[in-house]
Amino acid sequence: MSQKKVEQYKEYKKNKAKILKKEKTMRRIELGAVILVCAAFIGWFGWSIYRTATTGSTDATTSTVSAAPIDLNAYIDYTQGLQSTYSS
């Protein structure tokens, strides 16, 4: 090993406790940030499902179905015309 590497290793050994403590703290901060982001996503997802479920529902007793009248006279005339054409 070169003298420079030996000195770096000695410096590492001397400050090993500080370095490991700093790495451990950074790991905890990163884990906390990941947990916070996941909790925010789950909360947003749950809130959007709740909002969709509550605003999309209607009361079955108050809903009315209105029927529009359909004029089938033109269709009946057309089908009778086809029947008379093929039957002759």
Protein Blocks (a to p, Z undefined) as FASTA:
>chain_A
ZZklmmmmmmmmmmmmmmmmmmmmmmmmmmmmmmmmmmmmmmmmmmmmmmmmmmmpccfk
lpccddddddfklmmmmmmmmmmmmmZZ
